[in-house]
């Protein structure tokens, strides 16, 4: 796999997709931004190259490839520091191999 596809409906705020694998150190998370216009369903494609290994929100200097066959947690966070209600609806998540993307395997 080299691309993640999600079908989502959001409130327009900036979210992050968070993924941890069994080889992640404490505090490490692979993250990719997710932001869509509010109120409509969108099919979003995120290439593997967009995910960055972070530790408590700071990007690691070294890039470490993620083993997507070894995911232990998957979730979303909202990091815009705005108080108040939020809404993110998820219809599905799919992993594919997109021949137009580099072989940064998921």
N, C-alpha and C positions, 0 to 999 in steps of 0.2 A: 504494500500500500504506500501511496505517497500523497494522498489528499483526503481530508476529512470533509464530509458534507453534512450540514445540519439544516433542518427546516425549523425556523424560529419566528416568533412574534415577540417584539420587545416594546418597551416604552421610549425607545430612542436613546437611552443612556448608554454609557460605555461600560461594557462587561469584559471579563477575561475568562477564557476557557482554561481550566487548570487540570493538568494531568500529572499523576505521580506513577512511577514504576518501582518495582521492588529494589532496584539498584540506586534509587535516589537517596542522597544523604538527608539527614534531618534538616527540615526547612527548605529543601530543594523542590521545585515544581516547574514543569514545562508550561509556559503560558503563551496564549495567542489572543490578540484583541478581537472583540466582537461588538460591532455597532451597526444597527440597522435603523432606518426610519421607523417611527412609532406606529403601532396599530395595524400593521399588515404582515401577512406571512411571507417570509423570504427564504429562499434556498441559498445557503451560503457555502461556498467552497473555500477551504483553507488549506493551501499547500503545506507540506511538512516543513518547508524552509521558513515559514512564518513563526513556528513555535520556537521559543527561546527558553533555555534553562535559566531559572532565576532562583535566588535565595532571599526570601523575605522581601520580594519585590525588586531586587537589584539583579540585573542581568550578569551572569557569569562571564568572565573574560574568555574562558575556553568553551567552545561549543562541544557538547557531548550529544551524540545521536541518541534519540529515544528509541527504545525497543517497544513498539506498539503491541507486541504479542505478550507483553508482561505488565499491562496496566493494572495498578492496584486501586487507584481512585480516579474519578472523573467528576468534575464539577464546574461551577461558575462562581465568579466573584465580581463585585461591583466596587470600583476603586475611584469613583469621581468625588468622594468626600462630601457628597450632597445628602443631607438628611431628608427623610420622607419616604413615602411609599415607592415601590419599584415593582416591575412586572416583566418577567421573562417566561415565555411559554416555549416548550420544546416538543416538537412532533416526532422527530427521529434524528438519529446519528448514524452515519454510514462511512465506512472506509473503502476507498477505491484506489486503483492504480490508474492515474491519468497519464496517457502517453505524452502529453504536452508539458508535463512537469519533470524536473530533474529527479534522479533516483535517490532523493533523500527519503529513505524508506521509513514509513510509519509502522 
